[in-house]
Amino acid sequence: MRSPVVRSTFDVVLWLLARGASAGMRLPAQKLQRLLYLAQAHFAAANEGRKLMPATFLATELGPLEPTVYHVFDGQPPKLKASAVKTEVVLFLDGLWSRYGQQSADDLLDLVKRDLAYRECLAEGERNVEIEIAAMADAYHYSPFRRAPVRTVTAQPPLSPAIKSTPGTVVAGTPSDPKRRRQLPEPT
């Protein structure tokens, strides 16, 4: 089995939180959970079932839930250090944000409730049934959001908004707004 593209789910969490902050919004926990699920599902659909991040999603009445992220962010958010994220992943996440970032948590839940992988797991009647990555990929396989596999993306980083993370730092801003963006050295 191939390894996930991103080493830690928290790298994606931190990217989404920084992206939300750069757009002037705070991401509620439920919206964050739904965006994580959609990122994993769309990525798997576009990349032959490969995981974006090492995350497990459970079908709950409130929508798909990544339990580790849920428990870590239950209460006061912890201080986490972001690792560098590949340009291809940033491009993918930027596309995901463009499509879903402005939607409310309730709108995202309505979308996810139509997801066959989620519905089948919820219909099993057990609590917290794991939504398998293959089912997630199948549910979004014919999505209009489907993108080229990450290994073939050669595009340049997005022009706006730019998110760059390095160990210990997350920087958000736009290239056209130098007051909000500063260049960081590449990790060694």
C-alpha positions as CSV (number, residue, x, y, z in Angstrom):
1,M,0.0,0.0,0.0
2,R,1.3,3.5,-0.9
3,S,1.9,5.9,1.9
4,P,-0.2,9.1,2.3
5,V,1.2,12.2,0.5
6,V,1.3,14.3,3.6
7,R,3.0,12.8,6.7
8,S,0.6,14.2,9.3
9,T,-3.1,15.0,9.2
10,F,-2.2,18.1,11.3
11,D,-0.3,19.6,8.4
12,V,-3.5,19.7,6.5
13,V,-5.4,20.9,9.5
14,L,-2.9,23.8,10.0
15,W,-3.0,24.6,6.3
16,L,-6.8,24.9,6.4
17,L,-6.8,26.9,9.6
18,A,-4.2,29.3,8.1
19,R,-6.2,29.5,4.9
20,G,-9.3,30.4,6.8
21,A,-7.4,33.0,8.8
22,S,-6.1,34.6,5.6
23,A,-9.7,34.8,4.3
24,G,-10.7,36.5,7.6
25,M,-12.7,33.5,9.0
26,R,-12.3,31.2,11.9
27,L,-13.1,27.6,11.0
28,P,-15.6,26.0,13.4
29,A,-14.7,22.4,14.4
30,Q,-17.5,20.8,12.3
31,K,-16.5,22.7,9.2
32,L,-12.9,21.7,9.6
33,Q,-13.9,18.0,10.0
34,R,-16.0,18.2,6.8
35,L,-13.3,19.9,4.8
36,L,-10.8,17.3,6.0
37,Y,-13.1,14.5,4.8
38,L,-13.7,16.2,1.5
39,A,-10.0,16.7,1.0
40,Q,-9.3,13.0,1.7
41,A,-12.2,11.8,-0.5
42,H,-11.4,14.1,-3.5
43,F,-7.7,13.3,-3.3
44,A,-8.3,9.6,-3.2
45,A,-10.7,9.9,-6.2
46,A,-8.2,11.8,-8.2
47,N,-5.2,9.6,-7.3
48,E,-6.2,6.0,-7.6
49,G,-7.3,5.6,-4.0
50,R,-4.2,7.1,-2.4
51,K,-4.6,8.9,0.9
52,L,-3.8,12.6,1.1
53,M,-3.1,12.2,4.9
54,P,-3.0,9.4,7.4
55,A,-6.5,10.0,8.7
56,T,-9.4,7.7,9.6
57,F,-12.9,8.9,9.2
58,L,-15.8,7.6,11.2
59,A,-19.5,7.9,10.1
60,T,-21.4,9.8,12.9
61,E,-24.7,11.5,13.0
62,L,-22.9,14.9,12.8
63,G,-21.1,13.8,9.6
64,P,-17.7,12.2,9.0
65,L,-15.4,12.6,12.0
66,E,-11.6,12.2,12.2
67,P,-11.3,11.2,15.9
68,T,-7.7,12.2,16.6
69,V,-8.3,15.8,15.3
70,Y,-11.6,15.9,17.2
71,H,-9.9,15.0,20.5
72,V,-6.9,17.2,20.0
73,F,-9.0,20.3,19.2
74,D,-11.7,19.6,21.8
75,G,-11.3,22.6,24.1
76,Q,-8.3,24.9,23.7
77,P,-6.4,24.3,20.4
78,P,-2.9,22.9,21.0
79,K,0.3,24.6,19.8
80,L,1.3,22.6,16.8
81,K,4.3,23.0,14.4
82,A,3.5,22.7,10.7
83,S,5.8,20.8,8.4
84,A,6.5,21.8,4.9
85,V,3.7,20.9,2.5
86,K,4.5,20.0,-1.1
87,T,3.5,22.5,-3.8
88,E,1.3,19.9,-5.4
89,V,-0.6,19.5,-2.1
90,V,-1.0,23.2,-1.7
91,L,-2.4,23.5,-5.2
92,F,-4.8,20.7,-4.4
93,L,-5.9,22.2,-1.1
94,D,-6.2,25.6,-2.7
95,G,-8.6,24.1,-5.2
96,L,-10.6,22.4,-2.5
97,W,-10.8,25.7,-0.5
98,S,-11.9,27.6,-3.7
99,R,-14.8,25.1,-4.1
100,Y,-15.8,24.6,-0.4
101,G,-14.2,27.2,1.8
102,Q,-17.0,29.7,1.7
103,Q,-19.7,27.2,2.4
104,S,-21.1,26.9,5.9
105,A,-20.6,23.8,8.0
106,D,-24.3,23.0,7.5
107,D,-24.0,23.3,3.7
108,L,-21.0,21.0,3.8
109,L,-23.0,18.5,5.9
110,D,-25.8,18.5,3.4
111,L,-23.2,17.7,0.7
112,V,-21.6,14.9,2.7
113,K,-25.0,13.4,3.6
114,R,-25.5,12.7,-0.2
115,D,-22.1,10.9,-0.2
116,L,-22.7,7.2,-0.8
117,A,-19.7,6.1,1.3
118,Y,-20.9,8.0,4.3
119,R,-24.5,7.0,3.9
120,E,-23.7,3.3,3.7
121,C,-21.5,3.4,6.8
122,L,-24.2,5.3,8.7
123,A,-26.9,2.9,7.6
124,E,-25.0,0.0,9.2
125,G,-26.5,1.0,12.5
126,E,-23.3,0.7,14.5
127,R,-21.7,3.8,16.0
128,N,-18.5,5.1,14.5
129,V,-18.2,2.8,11.5
130,E,-14.9,3.6,9.6
131,I,-15.4,5.0,6.1
132,E,-12.9,3.1,4.0
133,I,-10.7,5.1,1.6
134,A,-11.7,3.0,-1.4
135,A,-15.4,3.8,-0.7
136,M,-14.5,7.5,-0.4
137,A,-12.6,7.4,-3.7
138,D,-15.5,5.7,-5.4
139,A,-18.0,8.2,-4.0
140,Y,-16.1,11.1,-5.6
141,H,-14.6,9.4,-8.6
142,Y,-16.8,11.2,-11.1
143,S,-16.7,14.4,-9.3
144,P,-16.3,17.6,-11.4
145,F,-13.6,18.5,-8.9
146,R,-11.4,15.6,-10.0
147,R,-7.9,16.7,-10.6
148,A,-4.8,15.2,-12.2
149,P,-2.8,12.9,-9.9
150,V,-0.4,14.8,-7.6
151,R,2.6,13.1,-9.1
152,T,1.9,14.7,-12.5
153,V,1.1,18.3,-11.4
154,T,3.7,20.7,-12.7
155,A,1.9,24.0,-12.1
156,Q,3.5,26.9,-10.2
157,P,2.2,27.8,-6.7
158,P,-1.1,29.6,-6.7
159,L,-1.0,33.4,-7.0
160,S,-3.5,34.0,-4.2
161,P,-3.8,33.3,-1.4
162,A,-0.4,31.8,-0.7
163,I,0.2,29.6,2.3
164,K,3.7,28.5,3.1
165,S,4.5,26.4,6.0
166,T,7.8,25.4,7.3
167,P,8.7,23.6,10.5
168,G,7.4,25.8,13.4
169,T,5.8,28.4,11.2
170,V,2.7,28.9,9.1
171,V,2.7,32.1,7.0
172,A,-0.4,33.2,5.2
173,G,-0.8,36.1,2.8
174,T,-0.9,37.0,-0.9
175,P,1.9,37.7,-3.2
176,S,0.2,40.9,-4.3
177,D,0.1,42.1,-0.6
178,P,3.8,42.2,0.5
179,K,2.8,43.6,3.9
180,R,1.0,40.3,4.7
181,R,3.6,38.0,3.2
182,R,7.2,37.3,4.0
183,Q,9.5,34.8,2.4
184,L,10.8,32.1,4.7
185,P,13.9,30.1,4.1
186,E,13.4,26.6,2.8
187,P,13.7,23.8,5.4
188,T,17.1,22.1,5.4
